Amino acid sequence: MRSCRSTDRNYETDAVEHLVEGVTDSTGTYHIEVEDNHEEEICEVSLLQSPQPGCTEVAQSRNRARVLVTGRSGLASDIRYANSLGFLKDEPLQQCGLLLQQYALGVDD
């Protein structure tokens, strides 16, 4: 299970107004319940740590995601989905090199 945190900061003062920590299940899915309306706050979900050895480096581009936590957004449901978060493996998987070549990723022209 990976640890994650939901942090709500005030727009103007940047002070933390609400903080909830959670863990993922065996599939990497987490559910964090946030009560009340957080219309005046910036709400983000962020990674804390990974229990998997060899997979502990936080990917800077995938370490946090903003989530709109207000009932006044016009969305029909109270459920919100954050973008995927993730850690980097210490050693790339064997098939990664071929996949990168196939999509020409990592090659500067």
C-alpha positions in Angstrom: 0.0 0.0 0.0 1.2 3.5 -0.8 0.6 6.4 1.4 -1.1 9.6 0.1 -2.4 12.8 1.5 -5.2 15.3 0.7 -4.2 18.9 1.6 -6.5 21.9 1.4 -4.7 25.3 1.5 -6.3 28.7 1.7 -6.1 30.6 -1.6 -4.9 33.8 0.0 -2.8 32.8 3.0 -1.5 29.4 1.8 -2.3 28.1 5.3 -3.3 24.4 5.5 -7.0 24.3 6.4 -7.6 20.6 6.1 -5.3 17.5 6.0 -6.3 13.9 5.5 -4.0 10.9 5.0 -4.9 7.6 3.3 -3.5 4.4 1.9 -4.1 2.6 -1.4 -5.5 -0.9 -1.6 -3.8 -3.8 -3.4 -4.7 -2.3 -6.8 -3.2 1.1 -6.0 -6.6 2.8 -5.7 -7.2 5.2 -2.8 -10.4 6.8 -1.4 -10.1 9.9 0.8 -13.3 11.3 2.1 -13.4 15.1 2.5 -16.3 16.6 4.3 -17.8 20.1 3.8 -17.3 22.6 1.0 -13.7 23.7 0.2 -14.6 26.3 -2.4 -12.0 28.8 -1.1 -9.2 26.4 -0.9 -6.6 24.7 -3.2 -7.1 21.0 -2.7 -4.3 18.6 -3.8 -3.7 14.9 -3.4 0.0 14.0 -3.0 2.2 10.9 -2.6 4.0 10.3 0.7 5.8 7.0 0.4 5.8 3.6 -1.3 6.3 0.4 0.6 7.6 -1.4 -2.5 11.4 -1.8 -2.5 12.9 -0.7 -5.8 10.0 1.6 -6.4 10.4 4.5 -4.0 11.5 7.5 -6.0 8.7 10.1 -6.4 8.1 11.1 -10.0 8.1 14.9 -9.9 5.6 15.1 -12.7 3.2 12.6 -11.0 3.6 13.4 -7.4 0.5 15.5 -6.9 -2.8 16.3 -8.5 -5.3 19.1 -7.8 -8.9 18.2 -7.1 -12.0 20.5 -7.1 -13.7 20.0 -3.8 -16.9 22.0 -3.8 -20.6 21.3 -4.3 -21.0 24.4 -6.3 -19.0 23.3 -9.4 -22.0 22.2 -11.5 -20.8 18.6 -11.4 -23.6 16.1 -11.0 -21.7 13.8 -8.5 -19.9 14.4 -5.2 -17.2 11.9 -6.3 -14.0 13.5 -7.7 -11.1 11.7 -9.5 -7.5 12.9 -9.3 -5.0 12.3 -12.1 -2.8 9.3 -11.7 0.1 9.5 -9.2 3.2 7.3 -9.3 6.7 6.3 -8.2 9.6 5.5 -10.4 11.3 2.1 -10.4 15.0 2.1 -9.5 15.7 -0.2 -12.5 13.7 0.0 -15.7 11.7 -3.0 -16.7 13.4 -5.1 -19.4 10.8 -4.3 -22.1 11.0 -0.5 -21.5 13.8 0.1 -24.0 11.9 -1.5 -26.9 8.8 0.4 -26.0 10.7 3.7 -25.9 12.2 3.0 -29.3 8.8 2.1 -30.7 7.4 5.4 -29.7 10.6 7.3 -30.3 10.6 8.6 -26.8 13.8 9.8 -25.3 15.2 10.7 -28.7 15.9 14.3 -29.4 15.9 15.2 -33.1 
